[in-house]
Amino acid sequence: MQAPVEESPQDPDDRAEEIPKDSGDAQKEQEEKEKEKEEEKDWFRLTQRKTDAGETNGRNPFDVRIKPGVPGVDYPELTFDLEELREKTKDAAGVLVVPSVPLTYPVMWKAFDNDFYLEHDIYGRDDLNGCVFIDGWNDPSMTDVNTVIYGHNMRDGSMFGNNSRLLSNPARADSEPYIYFYTGETVKKYRIFAFYTTDDENEVYELPELEYPDIVVNPKEEELETRLGIIDSKDYARKVHNYFNRWYDEFIRTLKENSGYSPKEKISYGMRPRTILLSTCHGQAHGHIRFIIAGVLVDEYK
């Protein structure tokens, strides 16, 4: 798997389509289309930017606050209906919240396609700014051992444009250490444990591959079949288990060794908890350098 080739898109206002001054009707029609598009998104603005003082620019209606009065529950509560978003776009996988950056965005997913949402908005309309999306080879329910989420490094700080703030101020990852993902059924809480720059073909983008690609699970017979016949399912399960553990341990080791950041508290990886990887372009436009933020699942609320 290779991270998709990204650009650093211009601000939307910088790319507004030029309309001849003498084409009054065309200009009016264009203005009406733009107004219609804005009205459709009034309930759900895609840009959220906060200053260090906690102020917002007023463009995102998400009311993000710590859920009060529920013992043992500690996650930002979103006050909008995710199902309403899914009625508008079938590719909606959930909502991503990263307080340390900060960002709050809907996340899309299209099976086996990492190009479409680079240049389409959440409604599937042409938009060079694209939107935030899950890798097309991941399961959108966030059940893979590692889920990769991509977003443009926007010049105005929207989407993943402020992710690299962690490089200049790693203390942000201690004061706001969690990444949250809302699926509609659950809230998944990840602890940030690594962030650094890498290239778009780095091994951290790869999912583990089984050693026996010809094997097919037959759930009805509860047997494992190959073109060569029946093999011992317990032996296969043991080998897969050992292979996965080796892959996972090396994956975590790679992320930790390349990161200049270490969490203050000790994080246990013994049970091989799921991880999340936020990836965006870094540096020169059209380049192959990426900035990634890695988190490990520490809690899940239903």
BALOBA-1460 file (C-alpha; in Angstrom, 3 decimals):
// residues 302
<rec num="1" residu="m" x="0.000" y="0.000" z="0.000"/>
<rec num="2" residu="q" x="1.298" y="3.450" z="-0.862"/>
<rec num="3" residu="a" x="0.054" y="6.692" z="0.566"/>
<rec num="4" residu="p" x="-1.828" y="8.668" z="-2.114"/>
<rec num="5" residu="v" x="-0.014" y="11.498" z="-3.852"/>
<rec num="6" residu="e" x="-1.261" y="14.712" z="-2.324"/>
<rec num="7" residu="e" x="-0.915" y="18.393" z="-3.046"/>
<rec num="8" residu="s" x="-1.213" y="21.414" z="-0.814"/>
<rec num="9" residu="p" x="-4.347" y="22.923" z="-2.343"/>
<rec num="10" residu="q" x="-4.913" y="26.628" z="-2.446"/>
<rec num="11" residu="d" x="-7.566" y="28.264" z="-0.352"/>
<rec num="12" residu="p" x="-10.979" y="27.890" z="-2.008"/>
<rec num="13" residu="d" x="-11.267" y="31.645" z="-2.457"/>
<rec num="14" residu="d" x="-7.938" y="31.709" z="-4.319"/>
<rec num="15" residu="r" x="-9.263" y="29.319" z="-6.921"/>
<rec num="16" residu="a" x="-12.646" y="30.905" z="-7.575"/>
<rec num="17" residu="e" x="-13.639" y="30.529" z="-11.184"/>
<rec num="18" residu="e" x="-13.144" y="33.702" z="-13.200"/>
<rec num="19" residu="i" x="-16.295" y="34.963" z="-14.920"/>
<rec num="20" residu="p" x="-16.173" y="37.527" z="-17.717"/>
<rec num="21" residu="k" x="-17.395" y="40.941" z="-16.566"/>
<rec num="22" residu="d" x="-19.811" y="41.225" z="-19.469"/>
<rec num="23" residu="s" x="-21.520" y="37.886" z="-18.795"/>
<rec num="24" residu="g" x="-24.106" y="39.084" z="-16.273"/>
<rec num="25" residu="d" x="-26.392" y="36.098" z="-16.652"/>
<rec num="26" residu="a" x="-23.539" y="33.614" z="-16.299"/>
<rec num="27" residu="q" x="-22.287" y="35.422" z="-13.216"/>
<rec num="28" residu="k" x="-25.742" y="35.420" z="-11.650"/>
<rec num="29" residu="e" x="-26.143" y="31.717" z="-12.353"/>
<rec num="30" residu="q" x="-22.727" y="31.016" z="-10.854"/>
<rec num="31" residu="e" x="-23.581" y="33.037" z="-7.742"/>
<rec num="32" residu="e" x="-26.842" y="31.144" z="-7.307"/>
<rec num="33" residu="k" x="-25.030" y="27.809" z="-7.569"/>
<rec num="34" residu="e" x="-22.477" y="28.900" z="-5.005"/>
<rec num="35" residu="k" x="-25.218" y="30.128" z="-2.674"/>
<rec num="36" residu="e" x="-27.076" y="26.834" z="-3.050"/>
<rec num="37" residu="k" x="-23.910" y="24.914" z="-2.279"/>
<rec num="38" residu="e" x="-23.220" y="27.011" z="0.811"/>
<rec num="39" residu="e" x="-26.777" y="26.642" z="2.089"/>
<rec num="40" residu="e" x="-26.535" y="22.882" z="1.783"/>
<rec num="41" residu="k" x="-23.457" y="22.920" z="3.986"/>
<rec num="42" residu="d" x="-24.735" y="25.461" z="6.522"/>
<rec num="43" residu="w" x="-25.619" y="22.691" z="8.949"/>
<rec num="44" residu="f" x="-22.175" y="21.181" z="8.620"/>
<rec num="45" residu="r" x="-19.193" y="23.403" z="7.938"/>
<rec num="46" residu="l" x="-15.990" y="21.582" z="7.108"/>
<rec num="47" residu="t" x="-13.492" y="24.066" z="8.464"/>
<rec num="48" residu="q" x="-12.675" y="24.384" z="12.135"/>
<rec num="49" residu="r" x="-9.806" y="26.497" z="13.311"/>
<rec num="50" residu="k" x="-9.051" y="27.432" z="16.883"/>
<rec num="51" residu="t" x="-6.489" y="29.759" z="18.355"/>
<rec num="52" residu="d" x="-4.464" y="28.777" z="21.404"/>
<rec num="53" residu="a" x="-6.989" y="30.804" z="23.390"/>
<rec num="54" residu="g" x="-9.699" y="28.404" z="22.307"/>
<rec num="55" residu="e" x="-11.538" y="30.766" z="19.993"/>
<rec num="56" residu="t" x="-13.181" y="29.492" z="16.822"/>
<rec num="57" residu="n" x="-13.691" y="31.189" z="13.495"/>
<rec num="58" residu="g" x="-17.432" y="30.439" z="13.689"/>
<rec num="59" residu="r" x="-17.520" y="28.318" z="10.523"/>
<rec num="60" residu="n" x="-18.021" y="24.937" z="12.179"/>
<rec num="61" residu="p" x="-21.183" y="24.332" z="14.229"/>
<rec num="62" residu="f" x="-19.761" y="21.303" z="16.038"/>
<rec num="63" residu="d" x="-20.302" y="21.815" z="19.737"/>
<rec num="64" residu="v" x="-17.405" y="19.827" z="21.162"/>
<rec num="65" residu="r" x="-17.334" y="19.437" z="24.932"/>
<rec num="66" residu="i" x="-16.569" y="16.800" z="27.527"/>
<rec num="67" residu="k" x="-19.637" y="14.663" z="28.111"/>
<rec num="68" residu="p" x="-20.913" y="15.589" z="31.601"/>
<rec num="69" residu="g" x="-22.438" y="13.502" z="34.343"/>
<rec num="70" residu="v" x="-21.580" y="10.030" z="33.045"/>
<rec num="71" residu="p" x="-19.173" y="8.127" z="35.337"/>
<rec num="72" residu="g" x="-16.267" y="6.540" z="33.512"/>
<rec num="73" residu="v" x="-16.960" y="8.344" z="30.244"/>
<rec num="74" residu="d" x="-14.395" y="10.823" z="29.030"/>
<rec num="75" residu="y" x="-14.715" y="11.930" z="25.429"/>
<rec num="76" residu="p" x="-15.817" y="15.040" z="23.531"/>
<rec num="77" residu="e" x="-19.535" y="14.922" z="22.815"/>
<rec num="78" residu="l" x="-20.701" y="15.915" z="19.359"/>
<rec num="79" residu="t" x="-24.167" y="17.437" z="19.276"/>
<rec num="80" residu="f" x="-25.063" y="16.701" z="15.647"/>
<rec num="81" residu="d" x="-26.697" y="13.577" z="14.237"/>
<rec num="82" residu="l" x="-24.232" y="11.397" z="12.327"/>
<rec num="83" residu="e" x="-27.116" y="9.540" z="10.713"/>
<rec num="84" residu="e" x="-28.223" y="12.822" z="9.138"/>
<rec num="85" residu="l" x="-24.813" y="13.077" z="7.511"/>
<rec num="86" residu="r" x="-25.123" y="9.503" z="6.233"/>
<rec num="87" residu="e" x="-28.456" y="10.364" z="4.639"/>
<rec num="88" residu="k" x="-26.622" y="12.995" z="2.614"/>
<rec num="89" residu="t" x="-23.613" y="10.856" z="1.695"/>
<rec num="90" residu="k" x="-23.399" y="7.057" z="1.838"/>
<rec num="91" residu="d" x="-19.584" y="7.066" z="2.099"/>
<rec num="92" residu="a" x="-19.532" y="8.687" z="5.544"/>
<rec num="93" residu="a" x="-17.543" y="6.444" z="7.894"/>
<rec num="94" residu="g" x="-17.636" y="8.671" z="10.965"/>
<rec num="95" residu="v" x="-16.145" y="11.771" z="12.546"/>
<rec num="96" residu="l" x="-12.532" y="12.375" z="13.578"/>
<rec num="97" residu="v" x="-11.677" y="14.658" z="16.514"/>
<rec num="98" residu="v" x="-8.100" y="15.566" z="17.476"/>
<rec num="99" residu="p" x="-8.116" y="18.234" z="20.243"/>
<rec num="100" residu="s" x="-4.323" y="18.718" z="20.247"/>
<rec num="101" residu="v" x="-4.268" y="20.110" z="16.692"/>
<rec num="102" residu="p" x="-7.257" y="20.893" z="16.918"/>
<rec num="103" residu="l" x="-9.542" y="19.421" z="14.256"/>
<rec num="104" residu="t" x="-13.060" y="18.008" z="13.900"/>
<rec num="105" residu="y" x="-13.957" y="16.514" z="10.524"/>
<rec num="106" residu="p" x="-16.250" y="13.994" z="8.864"/>
<rec num="107" residu="v" x="-14.339" y="11.043" z="7.425"/>
<rec num="108" residu="m" x="-15.257" y="9.363" z="4.141"/>
<rec num="109" residu="w" x="-14.382" y="5.945" z="2.694"/>
<rec num="110" residu="k" x="-14.512" y="4.470" z="-0.799"/>
<rec num="111" residu="a" x="-13.542" y="0.821" z="-1.223"/>
<rec num="112" residu="f" x="-10.150" y="0.250" z="-2.876"/>
<rec num="113" residu="d" x="-9.904" y="3.883" z="-3.971"/>
<rec num="114" residu="n" x="-7.465" y="6.388" z="-2.470"/>
<rec num="115" residu="d" x="-7.803" y="8.969" z="-5.249"/>
<rec num="116" residu="f" x="-11.468" y="9.956" z="-5.372"/>
<rec num="117" residu="y" x="-11.662" y="11.964" z="-2.145"/>
<rec num="118" residu="l" x="-8.406" y="13.753" z="-2.838"/>
<rec num="119" residu="e" x="-10.387" y="15.949" z="-5.253"/>
<rec num="120" residu="h" x="-14.041" y="15.557" z="-4.165"/>
<rec num="121" residu="d" x="-15.955" y="16.939" z="-1.221"/>
<rec num="122" residu="i" x="-18.045" y="14.858" z="1.177"/>
<rec num="123" residu="y" x="-20.983" y="14.936" z="-1.264"/>
<rec num="124" residu="g" x="-18.862" y="13.527" z="-4.097"/>
<rec num="125" residu="r" x="-18.688" y="16.846" z="-5.952"/>
<rec num="126" residu="d" x="-15.513" y="18.064" z="-7.679"/>
<rec num="127" residu="d" x="-13.390" y="19.983" z="-5.183"/>
<rec num="128" residu="l" x="-9.595" y="20.182" z="-5.356"/>
<rec num="129" residu="n" x="-9.540" y="20.636" z="-1.594"/>
<rec num="130" residu="g" x="-10.869" y="17.103" z="-1.227"/>
<rec num="131" residu="c" x="-11.825" y="15.862" z="2.218"/>
<rec num="132" residu="v" x="-10.613" y="13.560" z="4.993"/>
<rec num="133" residu="f" x="-10.905" y="9.843" z="4.178"/>
<rec num="134" residu="i" x="-9.988" y="6.338" z="5.344"/>
<rec num="135" residu="d" x="-7.647" y="4.232" z="3.228"/>
<rec num="136" residu="g" x="-9.702" y="2.280" z="0.703"/>
<rec num="137" residu="w" x="-8.019" y="-0.974" z="1.724"/>
<rec num="138" residu="n" x="-9.022" y="-0.534" z="5.361"/>
<rec num="139" residu="d" x="-12.313" y="-1.569" z="6.934"/>
<rec num="140" residu="p" x="-14.317" y="1.655" z="7.555"/>
<rec num="141" residu="s" x="-15.571" y="0.249" z="10.871"/>
<rec num="142" residu="m" x="-12.027" y="0.802" z="12.246"/>
<rec num="143" residu="t" x="-11.579" y="-2.875" z="13.094"/>
<rec num="144" residu="d" x="-8.271" y="-3.410" z="11.245"/>
<rec num="145" residu="v" x="-5.099" y="-3.685" z="13.277"/>
<rec num="146" residu="n" x="-4.065" y="-0.332" z="11.779"/>
<rec num="147" residu="t" x="-6.355" y="2.182" z="10.081"/>
<rec num="148" residu="v" x="-4.857" y="4.980" z="7.964"/>
<rec num="149" residu="i" x="-6.727" y="8.278" z="7.543"/>
<rec num="150" residu="y" x="-5.612" y="10.847" z="4.946"/>
<rec num="151" residu="g" x="-6.224" y="14.580" z="4.723"/>
<rec num="152" residu="h" x="-4.734" y="17.488" z="2.792"/>
<rec num="153" residu="n" x="-2.209" y="19.770" z="4.457"/>
<rec num="154" residu="m" x="-4.240" y="22.924" z="3.795"/>
<rec num="155" residu="r" x="-2.532" y="26.304" z="3.784"/>
<rec num="156" residu="d" x="-5.309" y="27.888" z="5.841"/>
<rec num="157" residu="g" x="-4.870" y="25.304" z="8.602"/>
<rec num="158" residu="s" x="-8.064" y="23.397" z="7.843"/>
<rec num="159" residu="m" x="-8.254" y="19.603" z="7.520"/>
<rec num="160" residu="f" x="-4.757" y="18.273" z="8.396"/>
<rec num="161" residu="g" x="-3.092" y="21.650" z="7.872"/>
<rec num="162" residu="n" x="-2.215" y="22.056" z="11.546"/>
<rec num="163" residu="n" x="-1.136" y="18.474" z="12.298"/>
<rec num="164" residu="s" x="2.553" y="19.363" z="12.179"/>
<rec num="165" residu="r" x="2.039" y="21.724" z="15.122"/>
<rec num="166" residu="l" x="2.992" y="18.706" z="17.194"/>
<rec num="167" residu="l" x="6.519" y="18.866" z="15.761"/>
<rec num="168" residu="s" x="7.109" y="22.404" z="17.012"/>
<rec num="169" residu="n" x="5.235" y="21.861" z="20.273"/>
<rec num="170" residu="p" x="5.244" y="18.179" z="21.363"/>
<rec num="171" residu="a" x="3.736" y="19.198" z="24.716"/>
<rec num="172" residu="r" x="0.396" y="19.421" z="22.909"/>
<rec num="173" residu="a" x="0.361" y="15.618" z="22.817"/>
<rec num="174" residu="d" x="0.576" y="15.538" z="26.608"/>
<rec num="175" residu="s" x="-1.985" y="18.241" z="27.341"/>
<rec num="176" residu="e" x="-4.451" y="16.809" z="24.770"/>
<rec num="177" residu="p" x="-3.216" y="13.235" z="24.315"/>
<rec num="178" residu="y" x="-6.168" y="11.578" z="22.598"/>
<rec num="179" residu="i" x="-7.625" y="11.032" z="19.139"/>
<rec num="180" residu="y" x="-11.348" y="10.229" z="18.958"/>
<rec num="181" residu="f" x="-13.267" y="8.501" z="16.205"/>
<rec num="182" residu="y" x="-17.072" y="8.412" z="16.182"/>
<rec num="183" residu="t" x="-18.704" y="5.631" z="14.147"/>
<rec num="184" residu="g" x="-22.279" y="6.318" z="15.250"/>
<rec num="185" residu="e" x="-22.330" y="3.126" z="17.283"/>
<rec num="186" residu="t" x="-19.106" y="3.611" z="19.242"/>
<rec num="187" residu="v" x="-16.557" y="6.252" z="20.221"/>
<rec num="188" residu="k" x="-13.003" y="4.972" z="19.854"/>
<rec num="189" residu="k" x="-10.331" y="6.654" z="21.951"/>
<rec num="190" residu="y" x="-6.670" y="6.478" z="20.903"/>
<rec num="191" residu="r" x="-3.594" y="7.680" z="22.805"/>
<rec num="192" residu="i" x="-1.074" y="9.572" z="20.636"/>
<rec num="193" residu="f" x="2.284" y="7.812" z="20.993"/>
<rec num="194" residu="a" x="4.315" y="8.850" z="17.935"/>
<rec num="195" residu="f" x="4.553" y="11.496" z="15.212"/>
<rec num="196" residu="y" x="7.230" y="12.267" z="12.634"/>
<rec num="197" residu="t" x="7.942" y="12.798" z="8.940"/>
<rec num="198" residu="t" x="8.477" y="9.853" z="6.592"/>
<rec num="199" residu="d" x="8.038" y="8.956" z="2.911"/>
<rec num="200" residu="d" x="4.846" y="7.799" z="1.221"/>
<rec num="201" residu="e" x="6.121" y="4.248" z="0.656"/>
<rec num="202" residu="n" x="7.136" y="3.606" z="4.241"/>
<rec num="203" residu="e" x="6.311" y="0.181" z="5.693"/>
<rec num="204" residu="v" x="4.000" y="1.699" z="8.308"/>
<rec num="205" residu="y" x="1.368" y="2.108" z="5.573"/>
<rec num="206" residu="e" x="1.272" y="-1.661" z="4.983"/>
<rec num="207" residu="l" x="-1.173" y="-4.122" z="6.518"/>
<rec num="208" residu="p" x="0.168" y="-7.558" z="7.523"/>
<rec num="209" residu="e" x="0.052" y="-10.249" z="4.854"/>
<rec num="210" residu="l" x="-0.680" y="-13.846" z="5.768"/>
<rec num="211" residu="e" x="1.979" y="-16.449" z="5.013"/>
<rec num="212" residu="y" x="-0.571" y="-18.733" z="3.335"/>
<rec num="213" residu="p" x="-2.383" y="-16.683" z="0.666"/>
<rec num="214" residu="d" x="-4.046" y="-19.771" z="-0.863"/>
<rec num="215" residu="i" x="-5.936" y="-20.619" z="2.300"/>
<rec num="216" residu="v" x="-9.680" y="-19.952" z="2.410"/>
<rec num="217" residu="v" x="-11.783" y="-20.144" z="5.541"/>
<rec num="218" residu="n" x="-14.911" y="-22.264" z="5.139"/>
<rec num="219" residu="p" x="-17.148" y="-21.189" z="8.056"/>
<rec num="220" residu="k" x="-19.748" y="-23.871" z="7.382"/>
<rec num="221" residu="e" x="-17.277" y="-26.727" z="7.680"/>
<rec num="222" residu="e" x="-15.084" y="-24.838" z="10.173"/>
<rec num="223" residu="e" x="-12.067" y="-26.020" z="8.237"/>
<rec num="224" residu="l" x="-9.235" y="-24.335" z="6.408"/>
<rec num="225" residu="e" x="-8.889" y="-25.436" z="2.826"/>
<rec num="226" residu="t" x="-6.114" y="-25.007" z="0.296"/>
<rec num="227" residu="r" x="-5.711" y="-26.120" z="-3.259"/>
<rec num="228" residu="l" x="-3.541" y="-28.882" z="-1.815"/>
<rec num="229" residu="g" x="-6.232" y="-30.166" z="0.521"/>
<rec num="230" residu="i" x="-7.172" y="-29.882" z="4.189"/>
<rec num="231" residu="i" x="-4.514" y="-28.707" z="6.626"/>
<rec num="232" residu="d" x="-4.489" y="-28.734" z="10.396"/>
<rec num="233" residu="s" x="-6.487" y="-25.663" z="11.449"/>
<rec num="234" residu="k" x="-4.849" y="-25.446" z="14.903"/>
<rec num="235" residu="d" x="-1.393" y="-25.469" z="13.373"/>
<rec num="236" residu="y" x="-2.401" y="-22.775" z="10.897"/>
<rec num="237" residu="a" x="-3.983" y="-20.639" z="13.614"/>
<rec num="238" residu="r" x="-0.819" y="-20.885" z="15.709"/>
<rec num="239" residu="k" x="1.398" y="-19.846" z="12.796"/>
<rec num="240" residu="v" x="-0.851" y="-16.933" z="11.867"/>
<rec num="241" residu="h" x="-0.972" y="-15.826" z="15.511"/>
<rec num="242" residu="n" x="2.825" y="-15.878" z="15.803"/>
<rec num="243" residu="y" x="3.258" y="-14.135" z="12.468"/>
<rec num="244" residu="f" x="0.832" y="-11.387" z="13.396"/>
<rec num="245" residu="n" x="2.491" y="-10.817" z="16.772"/>
<rec num="246" residu="r" x="5.906" y="-10.461" z="15.133"/>
<rec num="247" residu="w" x="4.491" y="-8.044" z="12.543"/>
<rec num="248" residu="y" x="2.701" y="-5.954" z="15.159"/>
<rec num="249" residu="d" x="5.700" y="-5.712" z="17.499"/>
<rec num="250" residu="e" x="7.932" y="-4.581" z="14.632"/>
<rec num="251" residu="f" x="5.288" y="-2.089" z="13.480"/>
<rec num="252" residu="i" x="5.077" y="-0.455" z="16.932"/>
<rec num="253" residu="r" x="8.861" y="-0.517" z="17.303"/>
<rec num="254" residu="t" x="9.298" y="1.297" z="13.976"/>
<rec num="255" residu="l" x="6.843" y="4.044" z="14.932"/>
<rec num="256" residu="k" x="8.375" y="4.580" z="18.381"/>
<rec num="257" residu="e" x="11.991" y="4.556" z="17.204"/>
<rec num="258" residu="n" x="11.354" y="7.144" z="14.493"/>
<rec num="259" residu="s" x="9.411" y="9.489" z="16.745"/>
<rec num="260" residu="g" x="11.083" y="12.095" z="18.894"/>
<rec num="261" residu="y" x="8.099" y="12.016" z="21.229"/>
<rec num="262" residu="s" x="7.430" y="9.581" z="24.088"/>
<rec num="263" residu="p" x="4.237" y="9.636" z="26.188"/>
<rec num="264" residu="k" x="4.753" y="10.435" z="29.848"/>
<rec num="265" residu="e" x="2.721" y="7.437" z="30.962"/>
<rec num="266" residu="k" x="3.525" y="3.817" z="30.134"/>
<rec num="267" residu="i" x="1.406" y="2.319" z="27.341"/>
<rec num="268" residu="s" x="0.886" y="-1.430" z="27.184"/>
<rec num="269" residu="y" x="1.035" y="-3.036" z="23.735"/>
<rec num="270" residu="g" x="0.997" y="-6.622" z="25.021"/>
<rec num="271" residu="m" x="-2.564" y="-7.303" z="23.858"/>
<rec num="272" residu="r" x="-1.735" y="-5.800" z="20.444"/>
<rec num="273" residu="p" x="-4.405" y="-3.059" z="20.540"/>
<rec num="274" residu="r" x="-5.560" y="-1.495" z="17.274"/>
<rec num="275" residu="t" x="-3.867" y="1.642" z="16.021"/>
<rec num="276" residu="i" x="-4.738" y="4.696" z="13.947"/>
<rec num="277" residu="l" x="-2.439" y="6.627" z="11.600"/>
<rec num="278" residu="l" x="-3.187" y="10.178" z="10.431"/>
<rec num="279" residu="s" x="-1.243" y="11.014" z="7.274"/>
<rec num="280" residu="t" x="-0.789" y="14.257" z="5.349"/>
<rec num="281" residu="c" x="1.695" y="15.710" z="2.862"/>
<rec num="282" residu="h" x="4.615" y="17.689" z="4.261"/>
<rec num="283" residu="g" x="6.990" y="20.171" z="2.670"/>
<rec num="284" residu="q" x="7.150" y="20.601" z="-1.091"/>
<rec num="285" residu="a" x="3.912" y="20.209" z="-3.051"/>
<rec num="286" residu="h" x="3.685" y="17.021" z="-5.131"/>
<rec num="287" residu="g" x="6.493" y="15.589" z="-2.998"/>
<rec num="288" residu="h" x="6.707" y="12.210" z="-1.306"/>
<rec num="289" residu="i" x="7.243" y="13.343" z="2.285"/>
<rec num="290" residu="r" x="4.448" y="12.710" z="4.775"/>
<rec num="291" residu="f" x="3.772" y="13.750" z="8.349"/>
<rec num="292" residu="i" x="2.091" y="11.041" z="10.397"/>
<rec num="293" residu="i" x="0.487" y="10.922" z="13.825"/>
<rec num="294" residu="a" x="0.072" y="7.479" z="15.402"/>
<rec num="295" residu="g" x="-2.386" y="6.556" z="18.133"/>
<rec num="296" residu="v" x="-3.147" y="3.321" z="19.992"/>
<rec num="297" residu="l" x="-6.651" y="2.294" z="21.082"/>
<rec num="298" residu="v" x="-7.022" y="2.690" z="24.849"/>
<rec num="299" residu="d" x="-10.804" y="2.774" z="25.270"/>
<rec num="300" residu="e" x="-14.082" y="2.339" z="23.418"/>
<rec num="301" residu="y" x="-17.513" y="3.641" z="24.408"/>
<rec num="302" residu="k" x="-20.789" y="2.261" z="23.111"/>
